[in-house]
Amino acid sequence: MTPWTISNIFNIPSQVRLKSEPYLVFNIVFTGIILLMMLYFGIFSPEKDNYPITCLHQKLTGEPCVSCGLSHSFSLILRGRVAEAYNWNIYGMRVFLFFASQLFLRIVFSLIYLRYPGTSKQLIILDIIGSSVIFLISFWHFFAYIFKFS
Amino acid sequence: MEDVKNNTGQNLGIAALITSIITFVLAVIPCVGLIAIIPGIIAIVLASVGLSNASRTDSPRGVLLAALIIGIVASLISFSQVFVAGKIAEKADKWPSKIEEIITDVQQEVLKDLEDANVSIKIESGGEKIEINTNAGKKDREQALEDLEKENAEVNDTLDNK
């Protein structure tokens, strides 16, 4: 009987070693960062309004910026209150979907990378292009805001 | 020994790439964009050290170069937030002057209204009441003055005739 290891479950070739694969290390670290981010937005609640990070723009200028209310919005999306999340920041859902998609893509691409080591180059190129496009779509309004003033 | 050196460069490359991507994402968010300059500098330093190590050992430099470029671009975006904040602050500075303008406009309008106002003064003391009604209206006062002048002129004429 074969043991229950990740290599056996996903039929990963035995020659693939995690330590020698920068792409896998990169994916694991990013997955961890996104999960930590989700934990942050899960711990701090919009009702208590106890977020340690505040808007620097608002502090400096007294005017709210385009990303104000993003923390509240993320917390509310995580709690399933999507309609309320839109009230805090209209682009909150878009940015949240970027991070959610990245979490999904990191896992899926890592598994594909492990399963088919021969297609690693194509996979990485596809990942870079795909992630860049998703990033631009999600953060477009923030880019526009920055370039409008600078 | 050479393998160890190569691994060190690669590890620095991964660390630099992760830091630079985090910097890029942070730099684009206006709320925390200014803070992103710190990881940006860290990413540039890591990538530079990694590149110098890699050039000594002839190891691959793709990841390091990518990290350096992303780090520099992210730092520039982050630094541009200073100008964004400056522009907003400039815009915000116009608000007090606008408020002043509004206040002076309102003041002038109130003064105009007061010029045409009717003033009524009531004084009560020990069951006695005194009521003074005056038209503070500028037009009315002007009219009253003209009437008085006319009356005076008519009176004077009659006196002269006598």
Interface residues (C-beta under 8 A of the other chain):
Chain A: P22 V25 F26 V29 F30 I33 I53 T54 C55 L56 H57 Q58 L60 T61 G62 E63 C65 V66 S67 C68 L70 V95 F135 F139 F142 F143 Y145 I146 F149 S150
Chain B: Q10 G13 I14 L17 I18 I21 I22 V25 V28 I29 P30 C31 V32 G33 L34 I35 V63 I77 S80 Q81 F83 V84 A85 K87 I88 A89 K91 A92
